[in-house]
Amino acid sequence: MKKTYLSVAVVIAIASSMTFSSCIGSFALTNKVLDWNKQASTKFVNALIFTAFWIIPVYEITTLADAIVINSIEFWSGANPIEASTQIIDGKDAKYKIERNQYGYTITNLADNSIIKFNFNEVENSWSLEANETVYPLMQFVDDNHVKMITPNNEYKTIELTNEGILAYQEIINNNILFAQK
C-alpha cells in the first residue's frame, strides 16, 4: 500500500513537472544510477540490484528528485547540475583541478593557482582557449563533416573531418613550425 502511494506521487510529480516547465528533462540522476547498475556486475547481479533499488526505493527517490528539482533547474538555466563535475589530476610537476560545466572546462594549477579555460560558445558553435584574460580561438564547427581550425597565421582553414583532412591540417602546422625555425 505504501509502495502504491509512492508510485502515484512519482507519477503526479512527473506530470506536474511537465505542466509547470513544459520540459520532460534528461532525468540525469536516475540515468546515472541506472548506468552504474548496468555496469555493476553480471546480468543476474544487475537484475538483483535493480529489484533491490525499486524495493529500497532508490529509483523512486532519484526519479522524484529529477522530476521536481533537477529537470526544472535544467530547463530554466539550460544546464544540468548533475553533469557538472570536478576532478583532481596528479601531473608531472603539479596537481590540477579540472572542473567541467555546461560552458567547457576550467583547469587550475594547484601549485601556482594559474587558470586555463576551454570554453564552448553555443551561439558560434566554437571552442576557444582562455589564459591570462586573453581568448584564443581554436575551432568552429561548420557542419557534421567540417570544422574551421585556426592556423599559426591566425587564419581559419576549413578542415574535413576525415583522416585526409586531419593529415592536411597537421601538414599546415608542421610546415609553419619548420618555417618558423629557419
C-alpha positions, -999 to 999 in steps of 0.1 A, spaced: 0 0 0 29 24 9 45 15 -24 13 24 -43 12 59 -27 49 65 -36 43 54 -72 13 77 -75 33 105 -60 61 100 -86 35 100 -115 19 132 -102 53 148 -97 63 140 -133 30 152 -146 33 184 -126 69 190 -137 59 187 -173 30 211 -167 50 238 -150 81 237 -171 69 221 -204 100 200 -204 104 164 -196 142 168 -189 170 143 -192 165 126 -158 203 127 -153 204 115 -117 181 85 -124 201 76 -155 234 78 -136 222 54 -110 208 31 -138 241 33 -158 260 23 -126 236 -6 -121 241 -18 -156 279 -20 -152 280 -33 -116 284 -70 -124 269 -98 -143 233 -95 -157 220 -116 -128 236 -94 -101 224 -63 -121 188 -77 -120 191 -82 -83 204 -47 -77 177 -33 -100 150 -51 -80 165 -40 -47 167 -4 -58 130 -5 -66 122 -20 -32 145 3 -11 132 29 -31 163 43 -48 148 47 -82 116 63 -69 136 89 -50 160 97 -79 131 100 -103 112 123 -79 144 145 -74 149 146 -112 112 154 -119 107 181 -93 141 198 -89 169 188 -113 149 188 -145 134 222 -136 169 236 -130 180 221 -163 150 237 -181 153 272 -167 191 275 -166 199 255 -197 225 235 -176 221 202 -159 236 204 -123 243 166 -124 265 169 -155 290 194 -139 320 177 -123 354 183 -107 384 161 -107 419 164 -92 447 151 -115 483 145 -105 505 159 -132 543 156 -137 550 189 -120 518 198 -101 483 188 -92 455 202 -114 418 207 -106 396 202 -137 361 215 -135 336 207 -162 303 227 -166 280 235 -195 304 260 -209 335 238 -211 365 231 -188 384 251 -163 419 238 -154 435 252 -123 472 246 -114 470 240 -77 507 248 -72 505 284 -86 467 289 -89 471 297 -127 439 291 -146 433 280 -182 398 276 -196 385 257 -227 352 275 -235 324 264 -258 304 292 -273 270 277 -282 259 306 -304 290 305 -326 294 267 -322 331 271 -314 358 263 -289 384 288 -275 412 288 -250 413 315 -223 446 322 -205 457 353 -186 425 371 -196 432 366 -233 410 345 -255 425 324 -283 401 309 -309 407 272 -316 380 258 -338 344 264 -351 320 237 -362 308 243 -398 286 212 -401 288 175 -392 318 169 -415 338 202 -414 354 225 -388 372 258 -392 406 255 -375 429 283 -366 463 282 -383 496 296 -370 490 326 -393 458 334 -373 437 325 -403 408 300 -404 411 269 -426 381 247 -432 391 211 -425 372 180 -435 367 156 -405 384 127 -423 419 112 -419 429 131 -450 416 164 -437 433 160 -404 466 150 -420 463 181 -443 459 203 -412 488 186 -394 509 193 -425 500 230 -424 510 231 -387 543 212 -393 552 234 -423 547 266 -402 568 252 -374 596 243 -398 594 277 -415 595 295 -381 626 275 -371 646 286 -402 
